[in-house]
Amino acid sequence: MIFIEPNFDGLLTALIIIMVGPSIVLAIIGSILYYNQKRKAAKVFFILAVIYLVISLGICGVLISS
């Protein structure tokens, strides 16, 4: 009898994209605003990117490790 093992590579990739993707997008928007001389708005986007990254690494990191 042949047993087929489940493949969770796609799930792991999706979790990593959810963890890191939005923070990268926010950082890119922040750098675009920074170079367009809107420095206060850029700081807000950088702070949001860091907060999202810290929270998502905490929540999704627990999901991946268990």
Residue, then its C-alpha position, 0 to 999 in steps of 0.5 A: m500500500i502506498f501512502i501519500e504524504p501531504n505537501f505543506d510547501g505552499l502553505l509555508t510560502a503563503l505564511i511567509i508572504i503574509m508575514v513579510g509582504p505587506s511590510i515590504v510594500l509599506a517600506i517601499i511606499g515610505s521610501i517613495l514618499y521620503y524621496n518626494q520630500k514628504r518626510k512626515a508621511a514617510k516616517v508614518f509608513f516606516i513605523l507602520a512597516v516595522i509594527y506590522l513586521v513585528i506583529s506578523l513575525g510574532i503571530c505567524g512565527v508561532l503558527i510556523s513553529s508549532 
